[in-house]
Amino acid sequence: MRKSSLSQIRTRSLMDAEHINQIGAKLADLAARTEDLRRYL
């Protein structure tokens, strides 16, 4: 593999990990909001 190809793979892996973390944070936020709404209702 070329050096640039490895760099692209690493960059993509980092972007994928960041995207997964963002999704996890959104899910946690939605779970907390859902729990708050259940207590309210």
N, C-alpha and C positions, 0 to 999 in steps of 0.2 A: 504494500500500500504506500501511496505517496504521503508525504508529510501533511499536505493540505487536506487529504482525505481523512486522516486521523483527526485533524483539527476540526473538521466539519462534523465528524461523528461525536466528538467530545462536546462541541457546542450544542448539537442537537440533543444529546443526552441531558445536558444541563438545562436546556429549555424545557425538555419533557419533564424533568424532575420539578422544575419551578411550576409548570402547569399543573402537575399532580398536587403539589402543595397548595396552590390556589384553590383547586377544586375541593380539597380536604377542608380548607378554612371556610369555604362557602357552605359546605355540608354541615360543619360544626355550628356555624352561625344559624343556619336554617333549623337545625335540631333545637338549639337554645330558644329561638323564637317560637317554634312549635310548642315547646314545653311551657313557655310563658303564656301563650294563647290558651293552652289547655287549662292552666290554673285560673286564667281570667274567666273562661266560660264555665 
